[in-house]
C-alpha cells in the first residue's frame, strides 16, 4: 500500500495477518491465470480440478445450446441486426 492510501474503516490492519510477498509469483511467471473464489464457491469447488471440470462442463452445455462451434450464417446475422 502506498503511503498516501488509507484502508477503509471496516478493515483493521491487525485482522489482515502478515502478508507473504511474492506468494503467487511462480504461478504468475508460468503464465497461469490465478482466480480467487468467494468463500461460498470455494466450499463447492475446493480444488482447481473441480473448478476446471465445472467450467469445461458449462462450456460443453453452452456450445450445444447455442452452437458456438460454428460461425453464424449470413442469414442469422441479418436477422439479429434487423
C-alpha positions in Angstrom: 0.0 0.0 0.0 1.3 3.4 -0.9 1.9 5.9 1.9 -0.9 8.2 0.8 -3.5 5.5 0.6 -5.6 4.6 3.6 -7.6 1.4 4.2 -11.3 1.6 4.5 -12.6 2.0 8.1 -14.1 -1.5 8.1 -10.7 -3.1 7.7 -8.2 -3.3 10.6 -4.6 -4.0 9.8 -4.3 -6.5 12.6 -7.2 -8.6 11.2 -5.4 -9.0 7.8 -2.5 -11.0 9.2 1.1 -11.0 7.9 1.2 -10.8 4.1 3.6 -13.0 2.1 5.4 -11.1 -0.6 5.6 -13.0 -3.9 3.3 -15.8 -2.7 1.9 -16.3 -6.2 4.8 -15.1 -8.2 6.0 -18.5 -9.5 2.5 -19.3 -10.9 2.2 -15.8 -12.4 5.6 -16.3 -14.2 4.3 -19.6 -15.6 1.6 -17.7 -17.2 -1.3 -19.2 -15.3 -4.5 -17.3 -14.7 -4.9 -17.0 -11.0 -8.5 -16.5 -9.9 -9.8 -16.0 -6.4 -13.1 -17.6 -5.5 -15.5 -16.3 -2.9 -15.8 -18.4 0.3 -19.1 -19.8 -0.9 -17.7 -21.0 -4.2 -14.6 -22.4 -2.6 -16.8 -24.7 -0.5 -18.5 -26.0 -3.6 -15.3 -26.2 -5.7 -12.5 -27.0 -3.2 -9.8 -27.7 -5.9 -8.6 -26.2 -9.2 -9.6 -29.6 -10.8 -13.2 -29.2 -9.5 -13.4 -25.6 -10.9 -11.9 -26.7 -14.3 -14.3 -29.7 -14.6 -17.3 -27.5 -13.9 -16.2 -24.8 -16.4 -15.5 -27.4 -19.1 -18.9 -28.9 -18.5 -20.5 -25.5 -18.7 -18.7 -24.7 -22.0 -20.0 -28.0 -23.4 -23.6 -27.1 -22.4 -23.2 -23.6 -23.8 -21.8 -24.9 -27.1 -24.5 -27.5 -27.6 -27.3 -25.0 -26.6 -26.0 -22.1 -28.8 -24.0 -23.9 -31.5 -20.9 -21.8 -30.6 -18.6 -24.1 -32.6 -19.8 -22.8 -36.0 -19.8 -19.1 -37.0 -23.2 -17.5 -37.6 -24.6 -17.7 -41.1 -25.2 -14.5 -43.1 -28.9 -15.1 -42.7 -28.7 -15.4 -38.9 -26.6 -12.3 -38.7 -29.1 -10.4 -40.8 -32.0 -11.4 -38.5 -30.1 -10.3 -35.4 -29.3 -6.8 -36.8 -32.9 -6.2 -38.1 
